[in-house]
Amino acid sequence: MVRWLWSGHPIRETSEVSSGSTVTSTVILRDLQREDNGALLTCLAKNNNVSTPVKHSVALLMNCKFT
């Protein structure tokens, strides 16, 4: 099972594909705003109720194109 969090809150619009022992999960971030700069995106991966979930986080850094 893979879960995505946006600044600690679950993201519902994700997709997950399993192929044998490999799981691929995708999240698409839409309609980002200037206020989203620096937000924390976290992926939690869990394979059973015994082991601790693996977690990796990245901070969203945005560059604004001036018009």
C-alpha positions in Angstrom: 0.0 0.0 0.0 1.3 3.5 -0.9 -0.1 6.7 0.5 0.7 10.3 -0.4 0.6 13.2 2.0 0.5 16.9 1.2 1.9 18.9 4.2 0.7 16.0 6.4 -2.8 15.7 4.8 -3.8 12.6 2.6 -4.0 13.1 -1.1 -6.9 11.2 -2.6 -6.2 11.6 -6.3 -3.4 9.0 -6.7 -3.0 5.9 -8.8 -1.3 2.6 -8.0 -0.2 -0.2 -10.3 1.1 -3.6 -9.1 3.2 -5.9 -11.3 4.5 -8.9 -9.4 6.5 -7.6 -6.4 6.7 -4.1 -7.8 4.3 -1.3 -6.9 4.3 2.0 -8.8 2.3 4.9 -7.4 1.7 8.2 -9.2 0.4 11.5 -7.9 -0.4 14.5 -10.1 -0.4 17.9 -8.6 -2.8 20.3 -10.3 -3.6 24.0 -10.0 -0.6 24.8 -7.8 -0.5 28.3 -6.4 2.3 30.5 -5.2 1.4 29.6 -1.6 2.3 25.9 -2.4 5.9 26.8 -2.6 7.8 24.9 0.1 4.9 22.4 0.7 6.0 19.0 1.9 5.1 16.0 -0.3 5.5 12.7 1.4 5.2 9.1 0.1 4.5 6.3 2.7 5.0 2.7 1.6 3.8 -0.2 3.7 3.8 -3.9 2.9 2.3 -5.5 6.0 1.2 -4.8 9.5 4.5 -5.8 11.1 7.1 -3.6 9.5 7.4 0.1 9.9 6.3 2.1 6.7 9.0 3.5 4.6 8.7 7.3 4.2 10.4 9.8 1.9 9.6 13.5 1.7 10.5 16.3 -0.7 9.8 20.0 -0.4 8.1 21.6 -3.5 10.3 24.4 -4.9 8.6 26.5 -7.6 10.0 28.9 -10.0 7.6 31.5 -11.4 8.0 32.5 -15.1 7.5 36.2 -15.4 5.3 37.4 -18.3 
